């Protein structure tokens, strides 16, 4: 049994996590084996997130006064959470991919950028392209416009040169 001072340290550490994290996915991990739990933690770390098993009452107390308060107040059953301060799409993709492979792993709720979302929204978030894909598409669009402008400008000079060349060949220009 933990000492009261250890419990207070746990509460403060969890409160700091709630204050930092803007993206939290609350999950249920019932009936996962140790190996499956290890794989889940590895998957979450690979997506740039953190994973914790939390006690419901401790999570409710630690979330008071934070954006996570709405999703942590009414938890029941075995609860864990995956959270990140980085890209929520990458973490959502990793968790939904893991959930497809392990049906006993389920979502309870989520919070993205400080807004509470439901389980359906988590699935929709996971179907979005990643941040890197979006940035590469924007860069392509910017670069494509510049390439078209250069091609248009060089086309004017090229067309003028063709007209002059044809005029010289047909002797339409006097020397």
N, C-alpha and C positions, 0 to 999 in steps of 0.2 A: 504494500500500500504506500502511495506517495505521501510525502510530507506536505504540509500546507505551503511551505516556501517553494517547493518544487512545482506545485500546482499553480502558484502565482506566477512563477517564471514561464510556465507553459502558456498561461493566459496572456501575459504580456507579449510573448513571442508571436502568438497567433494574432493578437491585435495588430502588431506591426505588419504582419503579412497581409491582413485585411486592408490596412491603410495604404500599403504599397500597390497591391494588385488591383488592376482595373478590370481584369478578365478572370472570372472564376467559373468553373464548371463543377457542380455538386453532383456526386455519383454515388451509386450503391455497389458494393463489391462483394456481396454475399456469394458464398460457394466458390470463390476463387482459390485455387491451390497456391502454394508458395511459389511455384515456378511461374504460374500465370501472373501473380502479383509482381514478381521480379521483371517479367516481360513488360508489364504495364508501366512500371516505374522507368524502365529503360526507354520505352516509347515516349513517355511524357518528357523525359530529359532531352531526348533527341529532337523534340519539337520546341525546345527552349522554355519548358515549364517546370513547375515543381508539383509534387504530389504528396498529400498528407492524409492519413486516417485521423478523423477528428471525433470527439465525443460531442453529441448534439447539444447538451447544455453548455459545454465549454465554448463551442462555436457561437451559440446564441449570445453568451456574455461578452465574448471577445469582439463580436461584430457590432455591438451597440455603439451608435454614433458614427458608423461608417456606411458606405454605400451598400455593403453586403448585408446589412441588417435585415432587409426584406426577405432575402432568400434563406437566411440562417435561422429565423425565428421558429419555424414550424417543421423542423426536421424530425423524422421518425426512422427507426431502423438503423442498420449499419451505414455509416456515412463516411465518404472520403471526398477530397476536393483536389482538383488540379487547377493551378492558377499560373498566370504569367503577367508580366508587365510589357511583354513584346507583342507579337502578332497573334491575335486570337484565332485567326483562320487556321494557322498551322496547328495549333493545339487542338482545335475542334476536329480537324481532319484526322489527326493522330488518334484521338479518343474514339471517334466514330468508326474508324478502321479497326481499332482494337475491339470495339463493341460488336462489330459484325462477326469477328472471329471468335468472340467469347460472349455468347448471348446472356450469360448470367450478370455481366457488367452492364448496368443501366444508368441512364441520366435521371436526375431528380429536378434540377433547375440550373440556371446559369446567369451570369452577369457579364455583359460585354460593354466596355467603355463606361462603366458605372450604371448601365441600364439593365434591369432585370429582363431576361428572356425565358421563354418556355422551351420544352424539349423539341418541339417542331422547329423552332427557330435555330436551335443548335444544329439540326440536320441541314437546314438551309444554309447556315453559315459555313458548314463543312463543304458544301457544294460550290462555294465561291472559289475563284482562282486565287492563288497565293499572292502575297504582296510582290514577290519578285516577278511573277508573271504579269501582273498589272503594270509594274514599272517598265518591263521590257516592251509591252505593247504601246505604252505612251511614248517611249523613246523611239520606237519604230515609226509611229505616226509623225513625230516631230522631224525625224530624219527623212522620211518619205516626202514630206512637203518641201524640204530644202533641196532634195534631189530633183523634184519636179521643177522647181524654180530655176535651178542651174540648167536643166535640160531645155527649158523654154528660152532662156536667155542665150544659150549657145545655139539654139535652133535658128534664131533671127540672123545671126552672123553667117551661119552655114547656108541658109537660104539665099542671102545676098550674094555670097560667093558663087553659088550655083548659077544664079541669074547672070552675073557678070561673065562667068565662064562660058555660058551658052551664047551670050551676045558676042563675045570675042570669036567663038567658033563659027558663028553665022555671019560674021563681018558686019554686024549691025552698029558697031561702034567705030567711028572713024578715028584714024590715028593721027 
